[in-house]
């Protein structure tokens, strides 16, 4: 059971958002050699990187919509090898395969809370 299914009865929806490759200060300590090694992405501004998250938080048409993956202000298409930096892989939305990881995560949170 994923987060969206877990909280649906409480009126809480959960989606995933990929901000994309964003130019921020996180890379300020990278060397020229590090920068050369980075994949060739279309880097975007922090404002553009935040746009998908803002859309998910504020767009009325997504009220009650959950369990989905968004990028570039749209629901992501299935992954395709011809666009390796876009899309959502089938295993990423496989709720049956995710169930054991979800349970481990809940167990770890419970253990941390009791510590």
Order of alpha helices (4+ residues) and beta strands (2+ residues): alpha-beta-alpha-alpha-beta-beta-alpha
